[in-house]
C-alpha cells in the first residue's frame, strides 16, 4: 500500500468507499487546518468531510452526520 491515503474513504462497512487496510493503518484528517477525530467519510478531490453529530442516530440506527466543504488533508498515523 502506498504512503498516501485514498482520495475517498468511509468508516461505514456498507459503503463502497470502505477500505479496511487503510483504516487498519490509522487515518487522521485535518479539515481547514484543524485536526478532526469524528470524521465518518471524506473526499479530497471534492473537498468535503462528513462529521458525526454527537450521539444522535437516524431512523436506521446509524450515527447522524453533516457534510462540510473545505480543505481536506488525510494522512496515515503510523508513518
Backbone bond lengths (Angstrom), bond angles and torsions (degrees), N, CA, C in turn:
res aa  C-N    CA-C-N  psi(-1)  N-CA   C-N-CA  omega(-1)  CA-C   N-CA-C  phi
1 X - - - 1.448 - - 1.530 108.83 -
2 X 1.305 117.16 144.21 1.459 121.84 -177.02 1.529 110.70 -75.31
3 X 1.337 116.31 173.43 1.458 121.62 -179.94 1.519 112.89 -88.44
4 X 1.332 118.30 3.59 1.463 121.02 176.49 1.523 109.02 -110.01
5 X 1.323 117.33 133.97 1.465 120.02 178.35 1.521 110.87 -66.69
6 X 1.336 117.43 161.82 1.468 120.36 179.24 1.528 111.91 -63.31
7 X 1.337 116.00 156.69 1.466 121.72 179.66 1.516 111.04 -62.99
8 X 1.310 116.91 -35.92 1.463 121.13 179.88 1.522 108.35 -135.77
9 X 1.327 116.54 134.38 1.457 121.10 -175.82 1.523 109.55 -146.77
10 X 1.319 115.80 141.88 1.463 122.37 179.53 1.521 109.05 -132.50
11 X 1.337 117.04 144.69 1.461 121.10 176.22 1.519 111.92 -86.93
12 X 1.323 118.33 -10.00 1.462 123.33 179.95 1.530 109.67 -76.82
13 X 1.343 118.56 118.04 1.470 120.35 -178.43 1.530 113.90 -63.01
14 X 1.316 118.80 -20.23 1.466 121.68 179.64 1.524 112.87 -83.99
15 X 1.323 117.48 -9.67 1.465 122.31 -178.34 1.530 110.50 -78.15
16 X 1.334 117.50 145.44 1.475 119.39 175.26 1.532 112.49 -70.79
17 X 1.324 117.90 -11.41 1.467 122.37 -179.34 1.526 112.36 -100.76
18 X 1.315 116.71 14.01 1.464 122.20 177.72 1.521 108.98 -78.79
19 X 1.335 117.77 129.73 1.464 122.37 179.98 1.526 107.72 -131.96
20 X 1.320 116.50 102.06 1.467 121.87 -175.53 1.523 112.31 -62.89
21 X 1.346 118.09 -37.49 1.467 121.13 -179.71 1.525 111.61 -63.30
22 X 1.327 117.29 -43.87 1.463 120.96 -179.95 1.523 110.53 -67.15
23 X 1.315 117.74 -40.87 1.459 121.00 -179.67 1.525 111.57 -67.53
24 X 1.332 117.21 -32.42 1.458 120.95 178.32 1.531 110.96 -66.10
25 X 1.319 117.69 -32.31 1.467 121.48 177.46 1.521 111.82 -73.53
26 X 1.325 117.23 -22.17 1.460 121.43 -179.12 1.518 110.21 90.11
27 X 1.314 117.29 110.32 1.458 122.18 -179.30 1.524 108.42 -112.39
28 X 1.329 116.01 123.82 1.454 121.85 174.42 1.516 109.20 -101.12
29 X 1.338 117.08 153.55 1.463 120.80 -177.66 1.526 109.63 -133.31
30 X 1.330 114.85 127.53 1.467 121.30 169.81 1.518 106.63 -103.49
31 X 1.333 116.10 126.39 1.455 121.41 -179.97 1.517 108.05 -120.33
32 X 1.341 115.89 117.59 1.474 122.56 -175.80 1.524 111.36 53.83
33 X 1.341 116.78 37.53 1.448 122.46 176.54 1.516 115.50 85.11
34 X 1.328 118.74 -4.79 1.462 122.20 -179.60 1.526 110.36 -109.36
35 X 1.325 115.96 138.07 1.456 121.47 178.45 1.530 109.78 -71.04
36 X 1.334 116.98 128.23 1.462 122.09 179.48 1.526 109.68 -116.23
37 X 1.326 116.45 133.44 1.463 120.92 -179.76 1.520 112.36 -110.22
38 X 1.333 118.09 -5.94 1.464 121.25 -177.35 1.528 112.62 -111.07
39 X 1.331 117.17 32.49 1.464 122.05 -179.40 1.528 109.43 -80.65
40 X 1.317 116.63 123.47 1.456 122.59 177.32 1.529 111.09 -91.56
41 X 1.339 117.35 -33.87 1.462 122.39 -179.07 1.528 107.85 -157.47
42 X 1.342 116.12 149.85 1.469 119.95 175.42 1.514 110.09 -144.28
43 X 1.347 115.25 159.53 1.459 121.97 173.86 1.526 106.99 -142.40
44 X 1.326 116.41 115.47 1.466 121.38 -177.73 1.516 111.12 -71.56
45 X 1.341 118.07 -45.39 1.464 121.07 -174.98 1.524 112.56 -65.47
46 X 1.337 117.52 -34.36 1.459 120.74 178.65 1.524 112.29 -91.14
47 X 1.332 118.17 -12.94 1.456 122.72 175.14 1.520 114.78 71.93
48 X 1.346 117.50 52.51 1.457 120.07 177.45 1.521 110.95 -147.71
49 X 1.332 114.16 156.77 1.457 122.05 172.13 1.523 107.92 -130.06
50 X 1.305 115.88 154.57 1.461 122.13 175.06 1.529 105.49 -115.19
51 X 1.356 115.77 113.47 1.457 121.75 -175.77 1.522 110.86 -104.82
52 X 1.335 115.15 143.63 1.457 121.41 177.75 1.525 109.59 -71.57
53 X 1.332 115.68 144.97 1.461 121.98 -179.32 1.528 108.19 -110.34
54 X 1.321 116.66 96.46 1.459 120.68 177.90 1.516 112.65 55.62
55 X 1.328 115.16 -139.25 1.465 120.77 178.76 1.520 111.37 -111.51
56 X 1.333 116.50 16.50 1.458 122.21 -178.27 1.528 110.53 -70.12
57 X 1.344 116.27 137.44 1.459 122.04 179.42 1.521 110.24 -113.09
58 X 1.340 116.12 148.86 1.461 119.48 175.00 1.528 109.17 -84.75
59 X 1.311 117.84 -175.63 1.463 121.16 -174.98 1.522 113.56 -70.03
60 X 1.320 117.83 -13.76 1.460 121.45 177.16 1.526 112.17 -95.36
61 X 1.340 117.15 0.47 1.453 121.76 178.67 1.513 114.28 87.93
62 X 1.337 117.65 8.21 1.467 121.23 177.53 1.521 109.54 -95.45
63 X 1.309 115.70 155.78 1.454 120.57 -178.73 1.525 111.29 -65.89
64 X 1.330 116.31 136.58 1.453 122.22 179.55 1.530 109.47 -72.02
65 X 1.340 117.03 136.09 1.463 121.47 -177.66 1.522 110.35 -130.29
66 X 1.345 114.15 157.84 1.465 121.80 175.34 1.524 107.11 -127.73
67 X 1.327 116.15 139.61 1.465 121.76 -179.48 1.522 109.79 -96.00
68 X 1.341 116.06 128.45 1.458 122.91 178.50 1.524 109.25 -119.68
69 X 1.327 117.08 143.85 1.460 122.09 177.64 1.517 109.89 -102.94
70 X 1.339 115.38 144.17 1.458 120.67 179.28 1.515 110.24 165.15
71 X 1.321 116.15 -160.82 1.465 123.23 -178.72 1.512 109.35 -87.40
72 X 1.335 116.99 123.31 1.462 122.70 -178.25 1.524 108.49 -112.34
73 X 1.348 116.73 127.10 1.469 122.19 179.20 1.531 109.51 -128.95
74 X 1.346 118.36 91.15 1.468 119.74 176.61 1.522 111.42 -82.12
75 X 1.327 116.02 153.47 1.461 121.89 177.17 1.519 108.76 -153.22
76 X 1.336 115.38 155.20 1.465 120.25 175.91 1.517 108.92 -84.55
77 X 1.330 117.64 134.60 1.451 121.80 -177.36 1.520 112.20 -80.99
78 X 1.325 119.30 -17.00 1.460 121.17 -178.19 1.526 113.55 -84.73
79 X 1.321 117.52 -4.04 1.476 120.73 -178.05 1.508 110.04 -83.01
